[in-house]
Amino acid sequence: MINAFGLKIHEIKDVLQDEAVETHVRKTLASVLKHLGILDKKSNQIIDECLTRAKSYVYISQYELHTHQILENEGVTREVPKKLTGRSETIYEQIKPYLLSGSVLDLGCGDGKIGVMCTQDGHQVDLIDVYRHPNIDNTSLDFKIFEQATQVPVSDNQYNNTLVLTVFHHSDDPVKTIRESYRVTKPNGRVLIIESVYGVTGEELSEAEREKNKSFFSLNQEQQRMANIFFDHFYNRVIHYSIDPKTKVNVPFNFNTPDNWKEIFENEGFKQEAVIHLGIDQPTAPEYHTLHVLRK
């Protein structure tokens, strides 16, 4: 299988055939489990059990279920929500300096918490996603639902700001989603994008951040993409396992490099005003993120 950009979608078990990638995965999983309060001895056991499952499954659905059960039995999944409490605040602080005054559409809004923070700063906010998160009812914000690869059900040129935060790599047709974000944004408005990327060296980060994540930077471009495939799947399909196909997070693995994203954005009519390297900024979802500030 190939993704939207014509690149091979590696099976999880094939990702771990690469020794350098497996080494990075093991080291990073240890860091994730430490962040979740799991002791080293227990952490090593959990990692061995998870990766044994990852290397030997017949059906990927079996790997997802059985590995989730391992994490559940060891109390890992119970700790994840506690550590996610500051995630929305972190993301909002990252995008806040680039928000224009006025209206905001959070396209792919998830739990809607970032939209709520926008309203607290005086923005008029609408939410939209391909599924309705249980927290949406607590936001008191207007919410619309739409299907993958269809037109967003809002008017042209409507919003001063459109947020597309870790959405494109989950989209079946990311270029169509980019075009939709352009369509709904007012002329001279902004689209703020956070994406999981690969093909980075860490040179834009502090020395401490480079050192902390040196195993990722030691990988070549394709190995970094493989690591993203593993962790995107692990976070969305294993940690946050769902038996209901309707609530499974879509994982088409449509990752790209920062430069390739810039080229796509500009081909679709945007001007990229800035790209900010956020690094591996989410300890429970350890992918390298960039923030792209686009002007229509």
Secondary structure in CASP SS format (residue, H / E / C, confidence):
PFRMAT SS
TARGET T0000
AUTHOR 0000-0000-0000
METHOD secondary structure of the structure
MODEL  1
M C 1.00
I E 1.00
N C 1.00
A C 1.00
F C 1.00
G C 1.00
L C 1.00
K E 1.00
I C 1.00
H C 1.00
E C 1.00
I H 1.00
K H 1.00
D H 1.00
V H 1.00
L C 1.00
Q C 1.00
D C 1.00
E H 1.00
A H 1.00
V H 1.00
E H 1.00
T H 1.00
H H 1.00
V H 1.00
R H 1.00
K H 1.00
T H 1.00
L H 1.00
A H 1.00
S H 1.00
V H 1.00
L H 1.00
K H 1.00
H H 1.00
L C 1.00
G C 1.00
I C 1.00
L C 1.00
D H 1.00
K H 1.00
K H 1.00
S H 1.00
N H 1.00
Q H 1.00
I H 1.00
I H 1.00
D H 1.00
E H 1.00
C H 1.00
L H 1.00
T H 1.00
R H 1.00
A H 1.00
K H 1.00
S H 1.00
Y C 1.00
V C 1.00
Y C 1.00
I H 1.00
S H 1.00
Q H 1.00
Y H 1.00
E H 1.00
L H 1.00
H H 1.00
T H 1.00
H H 1.00
Q H 1.00
I H 1.00
L H 1.00
E H 1.00
N H 1.00
E C 1.00
G C 1.00
V H 1.00
T H 1.00
R H 1.00
E H 1.00
V H 1.00
P H 1.00
K H 1.00
K H 1.00
L C 1.00
T C 1.00
G C 1.00
R H 1.00
S H 1.00
E H 1.00
T H 1.00
I H 1.00
Y H 1.00
E H 1.00
Q H 1.00
I H 1.00
K H 1.00
P H 1.00
Y H 1.00
L C 1.00
L C 1.00
S C 1.00
G C 1.00
S C 1.00
V E 1.00
L E 1.00
D E 1.00
L E 1.00
G C 1.00
C C 1.00
G C 1.00
D C 1.00
G C 1.00
K H 1.00
I H 1.00
G H 1.00
V H 1.00
M H 1.00
C H 1.00
T H 1.00
Q H 1.00
D C 1.00
G C 1.00
H C 1.00
Q C 1.00
V E 1.00
D E 1.00
L E 1.00
I E 1.00
D E 1.00
V C 1.00
Y C 1.00
R C 1.00
H C 1.00
P H 1.00
N H 1.00
I H 1.00
D H 1.00
N H 1.00
T C 1.00
S C 1.00
L C 1.00
D E 1.00
F E 1.00
K E 1.00
I E 1.00
F C 1.00
E C 1.00
Q C 1.00
A C 1.00
T C 1.00
Q C 1.00
V C 1.00
P C 1.00
V C 1.00
S C 1.00
D C 1.00
N C 1.00
Q C 1.00
Y E 1.00
N E 1.00
N E 1.00
T E 1.00
L E 1.00
V E 1.00
L E 1.00
T C 1.00
V C 1.00
F H 1.00
H H 1.00
H H 1.00
S C 1.00
D C 1.00
D C 1.00
P H 1.00
V H 1.00
K H 1.00
T H 1.00
I H 1.00
R H 1.00
E H 1.00
S H 1.00
Y H 1.00
R H 1.00
V H 1.00
T E 1.00
K E 1.00
P E 1.00
N E 1.00
G E 1.00
R E 1.00
V E 1.00
L E 1.00
I E 1.00
I E 1.00
E E 1.00
S E 1.00
V E 1.00
Y C 1.00
G C 1.00
V C 1.00
T C 1.00
G C 1.00
E C 1.00
E C 1.00
L C 1.00
S C 1.00
E H 1.00
A H 1.00
E H 1.00
R H 1.00
E H 1.00
K H 1.00
N C 1.00
K H 1.00
S H 1.00
F H 1.00
F H 1.00
S C 1.00
L C 1.00
N C 1.00
Q H 1.00
E H 1.00
Q H 1.00
Q H 1.00
R H 1.00
M H 1.00
A H 1.00
N H 1.00
I H 1.00
F H 1.00
F H 1.00
D H 1.00
H H 1.00
F H 1.00
Y H 1.00
N H 1.00
R H 1.00
V H 1.00
I H 1.00
H C 1.00
Y C 1.00
S C 1.00
I C 1.00
D C 1.00
P H 1.00
K H 1.00
T H 1.00
K C 1.00
V C 1.00
N C 1.00
V C 1.00
P C 1.00
F C 1.00
N C 1.00
F C 1.00
N E 1.00
T C 1.00
P H 1.00
D H 1.00
N H 1.00
W H 1.00
K H 1.00
E H 1.00
I H 1.00
F H 1.00
E H 1.00
N H 1.00
E C 1.00
G C 1.00
F C 1.00
K E 1.00
Q E 1.00
E E 1.00
A E 1.00
V E 1.00
I E 1.00
H E 1.00
L E 1.00
G E 1.00
I C 1.00
D C 1.00
Q C 1.00
P C 1.00
T C 1.00
A C 1.00
P C 1.00
E C 1.00
Y C 1.00
H E 1.00
T E 1.00
L E 1.00
H E 1.00
V E 1.00
L E 1.00
R E 1.00
K C 1.00
END
